[in-house]
């Protein structure tokens, strides 16, 4: 073969090869996740099954409804933002297969049939209340002698939603009658107390980053992560980081996670809201109707 055509052929080969490697890597990740579903259900399984996701790329809003305004897939294992990583962890925590995880993820993300209007968009007023009610999560029970918890609250009414809309902040695709209204509260521990808890945090604990209330902001929750055990039993936070130059699922010690969150915004950090991932297997396998 002449030199120039040969060179062009060699230059053309890598994309196909890269695609094959990517497909192979995706299959390897899925196989590793499935193998980890043998771990005890709840937080331990959530931590084990998301371990193969460490290092995968960050992508903002990677899940959707597979049609309509947000046609992204409803389930994927190749890219995450902070919230979809936590949601996937909670789904995997009660699943024995990827098919079950898909069904669980729909139940976690939606308050009704999957649609943009029924998605649990806002964490304090929608996601947490819905998944407490459905049994996917529970407030983390801290030791009586542990750090005191404070209450962080947010209030929504029609006037606030109208003001947010004028500022360009809205729950896209949610009709006015479905917008959350009322006062919503969550218990938080201070950033310092969270970092000091160390091994007192069970594997699979969800940590929501809660910031100071601001009437011109849509939400107080700016980030989320999953507490996991490191190689020496130390506690790390596994999270999908949007930090420039990172943009992937990472693990870091509790104090470094807190420092990253402080640096991420000038809006003051109120604390961390902590939730256990429950074994919700019974919800995936309801008893047959008589």
C-alpha positions as CSV (number, residue, x, y, z in Angstrom):
1,X,0.0,0.0,0.0
2,X,1.4,3.5,-0.8
3,X,2.6,5.5,2.1
4,X,-0.1,8.2,2.2
5,X,-3.1,5.8,2.0
6,X,-1.4,3.6,4.7
7,X,-1.0,6.6,6.9
8,X,-4.6,7.7,6.4
9,X,-5.8,4.2,7.2
10,X,-3.8,4.1,10.4
11,X,-5.2,7.5,11.4
12,X,-8.7,6.4,10.7
13,X,-8.4,3.2,12.9
14,X,-8.3,4.7,16.4
15,X,-11.9,6.0,16.6
16,X,-13.4,2.6,15.8
17,X,-11.0,1.0,18.3
18,X,-11.8,3.6,20.9
19,X,-15.5,2.9,20.4
20,X,-14.9,-0.8,20.9
21,X,-12.9,-0.1,24.0
22,X,-15.6,2.1,25.4
23,X,-18.3,-0.5,24.8
24,X,-16.1,-3.1,26.4
25,X,-15.5,-0.8,29.4
26,X,-19.2,-0.2,29.8
27,X,-19.9,-3.9,29.8
28,X,-17.2,-4.4,32.4
29,X,-18.7,-1.7,34.6
30,X,-22.2,-3.3,34.3
31,X,-20.8,-6.7,35.2
32,X,-19.0,-5.4,38.2
33,X,-22.1,-3.6,39.4
34,X,-24.2,-6.8,39.0
35,X,-21.6,-8.8,40.9
36,X,-21.7,-6.3,43.8
37,X,-25.5,-6.7,44.1
38,X,-24.7,-9.8,46.3
39,X,-23.8,-7.4,49.1
40,X,-26.3,-7.0,52.0
41,X,-29.2,-4.8,50.9
42,X,-29.5,-1.1,51.9
43,X,-26.5,1.1,52.4
44,X,-23.8,-1.7,52.1
45,X,-25.1,-2.8,48.7
46,X,-25.4,0.8,47.6
47,X,-21.8,1.4,48.5
48,X,-20.6,-1.8,46.9
49,X,-22.5,-1.5,43.7
50,X,-21.4,2.1,43.1
51,X,-17.7,1.3,43.6
52,X,-17.3,0.4,39.9
53,X,-18.6,3.8,39.0
54,X,-15.6,5.5,40.6
55,X,-13.8,7.5,37.9
56,X,-16.7,7.7,35.5
57,X,-17.4,11.1,33.9
58,X,-19.5,13.9,35.3
59,X,-22.4,14.9,33.1
60,X,-25.1,17.5,34.1
61,X,-28.6,16.1,34.1
62,X,-27.7,12.8,32.4
63,X,-31.1,11.1,33.0
64,X,-34.5,12.0,31.4
65,X,-37.7,10.4,30.3
66,X,-36.4,8.9,27.0
67,X,-38.9,11.1,25.1
68,X,-40.3,14.6,25.1
69,X,-38.4,17.6,26.4
70,X,-35.8,15.5,28.2
71,X,-35.1,12.4,26.0
72,X,-32.0,11.2,28.0
73,X,-32.2,7.6,29.2
74,X,-34.0,6.8,32.4
75,X,-31.2,4.5,33.6
76,X,-27.5,4.5,32.7
77,X,-24.1,3.5,34.2
78,X,-21.8,5.6,32.1
79,X,-22.2,9.2,33.4
80,X,-23.6,11.0,36.4
81,X,-24.2,14.2,38.2
82,X,-24.2,14.4,42.0
83,X,-28.0,13.7,42.3
84,X,-28.2,10.9,39.8
85,X,-25.3,9.1,41.4
86,X,-27.1,9.2,44.8
87,X,-30.4,8.1,43.2
88,X,-28.7,5.2,41.4
89,X,-27.0,4.2,44.6
90,X,-30.4,4.1,46.4
91,X,-31.9,2.1,43.6
92,X,-29.1,-0.4,43.5
93,X,-29.3,-0.8,47.3
94,X,-32.5,-2.9,47.0
95,X,-32.0,-4.5,43.7
96,X,-30.9,-8.0,42.7
97,X,-30.5,-7.1,39.0
98,X,-30.1,-4.1,36.7
99,X,-33.7,-4.5,35.6
100,X,-34.9,-4.2,39.2
101,X,-32.6,-1.2,39.6
102,X,-34.2,0.5,36.6
103,X,-37.7,0.1,38.2
104,X,-36.4,1.3,41.5
105,X,-34.8,4.3,40.0
106,X,-38.1,5.3,38.3
107,X,-39.8,5.0,41.7
108,X,-37.1,7.2,43.4
109,X,-37.1,9.9,40.7
110,X,-40.8,10.2,40.1
111,X,-44.0,10.7,42.1
112,X,-46.2,9.0,39.5
113,X,-45.5,7.7,36.0
114,X,-42.2,8.9,34.6
115,X,-42.7,12.4,33.2
116,X,-41.0,15.7,33.6
117,X,-44.0,17.0,35.5
118,X,-43.9,14.2,38.1
119,X,-40.1,14.2,38.6
120,X,-38.9,14.9,42.1
121,X,-36.8,18.0,41.1
122,X,-36.3,19.9,44.3
123,X,-34.7,17.9,47.1
124,X,-36.1,19.3,50.4
125,X,-39.7,19.7,49.2
126,X,-40.1,16.8,46.7
127,X,-37.3,14.2,46.7
128,X,-36.9,13.7,50.4
129,X,-40.6,13.7,51.4
130,X,-41.5,11.3,48.5
131,X,-38.7,8.8,49.3
132,X,-39.3,8.9,53.0
133,X,-42.9,8.1,52.3
134,X,-42.0,5.3,49.9
135,X,-39.4,3.8,52.3
136,X,-36.3,4.3,50.2
137,X,-34.5,6.4,52.8
138,X,-34.7,7.2,56.5
139,X,-33.2,10.0,58.6
140,X,-29.8,8.7,59.8
141,X,-30.0,7.9,63.5
142,X,-27.0,9.4,65.2
143,X,-25.7,8.3,68.6
144,X,-27.3,10.1,71.5
145,X,-24.0,11.5,72.5
146,X,-23.2,12.6,68.9
147,X,-23.3,16.1,67.4
148,X,-26.5,18.1,67.9
149,X,-28.6,18.6,64.8
150,X,-30.2,21.9,63.7
151,X,-33.2,22.4,61.6
152,X,-32.9,23.8,58.1
153,X,-36.2,24.9,56.5
154,X,-37.5,26.3,53.3
155,X,-40.9,27.7,52.5
156,X,-42.6,27.9,49.1
157,X,-45.7,29.7,48.1
158,X,-47.2,31.0,44.9
159,X,-45.6,34.4,45.3
160,X,-42.1,32.9,45.7
161,X,-42.5,30.7,42.7
162,X,-43.6,33.7,40.6
163,X,-40.6,35.6,41.8
164,X,-38.3,32.8,41.0
165,X,-39.8,32.5,37.5
166,X,-39.1,36.2,36.9
167,X,-35.5,35.5,37.9
168,X,-35.3,32.6,35.4
169,X,-35.4,29.9,38.1
170,X,-38.2,27.4,37.8
171,X,-38.9,23.7,37.9
172,X,-39.0,23.1,34.2
173,X,-42.0,21.1,32.9
174,X,-43.8,21.3,36.3
175,X,-47.3,22.9,36.0
176,X,-48.3,25.5,38.6
177,X,-50.7,23.1,40.4
178,X,-47.8,20.6,41.0
179,X,-45.3,23.1,42.5
180,X,-44.6,22.3,46.1
181,X,-46.2,24.7,48.6
182,X,-45.6,24.8,52.3
183,X,-42.7,24.7,54.8
184,X,-40.2,21.8,54.5
185,X,-37.7,21.0,57.2
186,X,-34.6,18.8,57.4
187,X,-32.2,18.0,60.2
188,X,-28.6,19.0,59.5
189,X,-25.3,18.5,61.3
190,X,-22.6,21.2,61.1
191,X,-19.8,20.7,58.5
192,X,-17.3,20.3,61.3
193,X,-19.4,17.7,63.1
194,X,-19.9,15.8,59.8
195,X,-16.2,15.6,59.2
196,X,-15.6,14.5,62.9
197,X,-18.1,11.6,62.7
198,X,-15.7,9.5,60.7
199,X,-16.4,5.8,61.2
200,X,-19.6,6.7,63.1
201,X,-21.1,7.2,59.6
202,X,-22.5,3.9,58.2
203,X,-21.5,2.9,54.7
204,X,-24.1,4.1,52.2
205,X,-25.1,7.2,54.1
206,X,-26.5,9.9,51.8
207,X,-25.1,13.4,52.6
208,X,-27.0,16.4,51.1
209,X,-25.1,19.7,51.2
210,X,-27.5,22.4,52.6
211,X,-26.7,26.1,52.3
212,X,-28.1,29.2,53.9
213,X,-31.7,30.1,52.9
214,X,-31.9,32.7,50.1
215,X,-35.4,33.8,48.9
216,X,-34.0,34.4,45.4
217,X,-32.6,30.8,45.1
218,X,-34.6,27.8,44.0
219,X,-33.1,25.4,46.5
220,X,-30.9,25.2,49.6
221,X,-29.4,21.8,48.5
222,X,-26.3,22.3,46.3
223,X,-24.7,18.9,46.2
224,X,-25.0,15.3,47.3
225,X,-22.7,12.4,47.9
226,X,-22.5,8.9,49.3
227,X,-20.4,7.9,52.4
228,X,-18.3,4.8,51.8
229,X,-15.5,3.0,53.5
230,X,-11.9,3.4,52.3
231,X,-9.3,0.6,52.2
232,X,-8.5,1.1,55.9
233,X,-12.0,1.6,57.0
234,X,-11.8,5.4,56.9
235,X,-14.8,7.2,55.6
236,X,-14.8,8.8,52.2
237,X,-17.5,10.6,50.2
238,X,-18.1,9.2,46.7
239,X,-19.6,11.9,44.6
240,X,-19.9,13.2,41.0
241,X,-17.9,16.4,41.1
242,X,-18.5,19.3,38.7
243,X,-15.3,21.0,39.8
244,X,-13.3,22.3,36.8
245,X,-10.5,19.9,36.0
246,X,-12.2,17.1,37.9
247,X,-15.6,16.3,36.2
248,X,-15.8,12.7,37.3
249,X,-17.0,10.5,40.1
250,X,-14.4,10.8,42.9
251,X,-13.8,9.7,46.5
252,X,-12.3,12.0,49.1
253,X,-12.0,12.2,52.9
254,X,-14.9,13.8,54.8
255,X,-12.8,17.0,55.7
256,X,-11.7,17.4,52.1
257,X,-15.2,17.0,50.8
258,X,-16.4,19.7,53.3
259,X,-13.5,22.0,52.2
260,X,-14.5,21.5,48.5
261,X,-18.1,22.5,49.3
262,X,-17.0,25.6,51.1
263,X,-14.9,26.6,48.2
264,X,-17.6,25.9,45.6
265,X,-19.8,28.8,46.5
266,X,-19.9,32.1,48.4
267,X,-23.3,31.0,49.8
268,X,-22.7,29.9,53.4
269,X,-22.7,26.2,54.1
270,X,-25.3,25.4,56.8
271,X,-24.6,21.7,57.2
272,X,-25.2,18.2,56.0
273,X,-28.5,16.4,55.9
274,X,-27.8,12.7,56.5
275,X,-30.1,9.8,55.4
276,X,-29.7,6.0,55.5
277,X,-30.5,4.0,52.4
278,X,-33.1,1.4,53.4
279,X,-33.6,-2.1,52.3
280,X,-36.8,-1.5,50.2
281,X,-36.8,-4.9,48.5
282,X,-40.5,-5.4,49.5
283,X,-41.5,-2.4,47.5
284,X,-39.9,-4.0,44.4
285,X,-41.7,-7.3,45.1
286,X,-45.2,-6.5,46.4
287,X,-47.3,-9.5,47.5
288,X,-49.7,-10.7,44.8
289,X,-53.2,-9.2,44.8
290,X,-55.7,-11.7,46.1
